[in-house]
Amino acid sequence: MRGRLLRILPLGVVLICVGAALLAVGCSSSTATRFRYVQAATVPPANVDIEVDSKTVLTGIGFGQTPTYQKVSSGSHTVGIFLTGTTTNPTFSGTVSFASGDTTLLSINPFTSIALAPFTDDNTVPASGDFKLRIIHASPTSGNVDLYIITPPGSIAGLSPQKQNLAFSPTGNGSATSYFSFPAGNYEIVMTQAGTQNPISGLDASYNLTAGQIRTVLILDSPNGGGPWSQLELSDLN
């Protein structure tokens, strides 16, 4: 009997290990894959409904509105953008690949040339006492910008920008900064014409950012295109 127990015990250990491995895989695969959508397409502005694989997941999204994250399985999905209340003739239809984690989808350009631009979000918790921030250039008409992040009251005179020559892209490629990390506090984000310290009207805004927060700030046209331009704050985490 003792010999049988000794032979059975390793098998039991193997089964326990396999079970633990399966649990670990299960935990990994349950990591939420999510997306959020922002309607930034202009001329004319319109409310839209969003379909994923022919299923309506968002309705009545107006210009500059920021719905919360929606769950979606990882992999490729067909995303359709429809004028609210319609189910035919989408203003956009295309395939989007969702990796594990979070994605921000922006509809950009005027509606006549609308595109859907995906941006991978990094919602890992900032270092203790810090917040994280990135900027996405979603304005077709404001031109390339230099980006200053300062503590008010202050001036950008003599300072170097945190990001130079950030450009809009009609596909979204290269139009986002990396994530900046700063200690919690009050900050002013000033955007100037690239290569100058001439602030762009409407692209100067102040924020009170606390420890643990993650924020994305969009550069937007007015709803009908062109200025006045604005910054739109998205709450990514906390």
N, C-alpha and C positions, 0 to 999 in steps of 0.2 A: 504493500500500500504506500509505504513511504517513497518507494521508487516511482510509483505512478504519479504521486503528487509533485515530485521533482520534475517529471517530464511535462506535466500539465501546466505548471507555474509559468514557464517561459511563454507558452501560448497565451496565457491570460495576460501577461505583461504586454505581448505584442498587440492583443486586441485592445487593451487600454490605450496603448500608444496610437493605434489606428483611429480609435474613437476621438482621442485628443486632437489628432491631425485633422479629422473631419470637422470637428468643432471649430478649429482655427480657420479652416477654409470657409466654413459657414459664416464666421464672424467677418472675415475679409470681404466675402461676396455681398454681405448685407450693408456695406458702406454705401451711404446714399449717393446715388447719381442724380444730380438735380440741374435744372436750368431756370433762368429767369429771363424775361423778355422785356425790352424797352422799345417803344415806338418812337423812333427819332427821324422817320422819313417825313419830308416836307412837301409843300406845293402840290395840291392843297393838303393840309393836315386832315386826317380822317381817323375815326375809330375803327379798330380792326379786331377780328377774331383769329385765334391761332389754333390750327389743327396739327396734331402729331399722329402720323399714320392714320389719317382720315378720321381721327377722333378729336372733337373740339375740347380744348383744355383751358382756354382763356377767351373771354368775350368782352367786347366793349372797351378795349384798351385805347385810351386817347394819347395824344402827343405828349411825350415826357412823363407818362405814368410808369410806375415801377411796381408791377405785381411781385408777390413773394415768390420764392423758389418753388418750382414744381418738380415732383419726382418723375424720373424717367429711367428706363433700363439702359445700361451702357450698350454701345454699338451704334449702328447707322439707323437713322429714322428719317422719314419724309416729313418735312415741315411745310405747312401751307399757311399763307397770310391772306385773309379774306376781308373785304369791307364788311363791317358789322351787319349781321342779318342776312348775308348771302352765303351760299355754299357752292357756287360755281364761279368760274373765271377768277381764280386766285390772282392777287397782285404779285404774289411770289409763291413758287413751289420749288423745293430743292431738297437735297439730302444733306443732313448734318450728322456728323459722327460725335457721339458723346462718350468721353472717357469717364472713368470713375472720378468722382469729385463733383465740382460745381462749374457751370458754364454760364456766361452772360451772352445773350443773343440780342444784337441791335439791328433793327431795320434802319438802313441809312440811305442817303441820296434822296432826291425828289422821287415821288411815287412813279413817275414815268420811267425811271431807271432804278427802281428799288432793288436793294441787295440785302442779304442777311449775313451779318458779320459775327462770328463766334469768338469769344474771348475766354480763355481758361482762367478761372478764379483760383486764388490761393487763400483759402479760409483757415489755414493753420493758425493757431493762436499766437499773437505777437509775444515777443519777449516781455518779461515782467516789467510793468510800468510804461510800456510803449503802446502805440497804435501803428497800424499800417495803412498806407494810402497809395493808390495809383490813379493816373489820369488817362482817359481815353478821348482822343480827338475824333469827334463825330460831327464836326461842322464843315460842310463842303465849301463855305464861303469866307471863313474868317482868316484863312491863310495859315502859313506855318507859324508856330509860336515858340517862344522861350518861356520856361516855367520857373517861377520863383516861389519858394515856400518860406515865409518869414514869420517872426513873432511880432505882433502889433503892440504898441505903435512903432512903426519902423519904416525904413525906406529901402528900396532896392538899389539905390545909387551906389555904385562901386562894388556891388555884389556880383558873383557869378551865378548863373541860373543852375538849378538842380538838373534841368533837362533843356538841351538846346534843340531848336529846329524840329519840334514835334509836328508831324504832318498828318493831314487827313488822307485816308486812302479809300477809294470807292469800294474796296473789298474788305477793308478793315486791317489788312496786313501792315504791320509795323506802326499802327497808329495808337498804341498803348505804351505807357511807360512800364518799367518794372515797378515793384512795390517798394515804396520808401518806408522806413521805420523812424519814428521820432518819439521822444518822451511826451506823455500826455500833456495837453495844455491848449492854449488859444493860438491859432495860426491864421495867417492870411495867405491865400493863393492868388498870386498875381501873374497874369499872362500878358506877354508883350509881343509885338511884331518881331519875328525872328531876326536876330542880329542887332536889335535895338533895345532900349529900355523905355519904349513908348507903349504904355499900357493900352490894351484893346478894350474898348467900351463894353461894359457888362461882364468882362472876364477878370474881375477882381472881387473876391468874396472872402468872408471870415468864417471860421469854424471853431467850435469848442469840441475837442476830441479827447476822449477819456481812455484810460488804460484798458487794453483788451479789445478795443474797437478795430474793425477793418472797414474802410470806406473806399468807394470808387467815385471819382468825380468826372462827369462827362462834359465836354465842350459841345454846346448845341447851337444851331441856328435858331432863329425865331420860327414859329410854326409855319409861316408862309415863305420861309427861306430868307437868307441874308440876316442882317442885324435887325434889332439889337440881339447880340449874342448873350449866352448865359452859361453858368455852371449849374449842373444838376448833380446833387449828392445822392448816391445809392448806399443804403445800409447793407453791407455784406455780412457782418458779424457783430453781435452785441449792439 
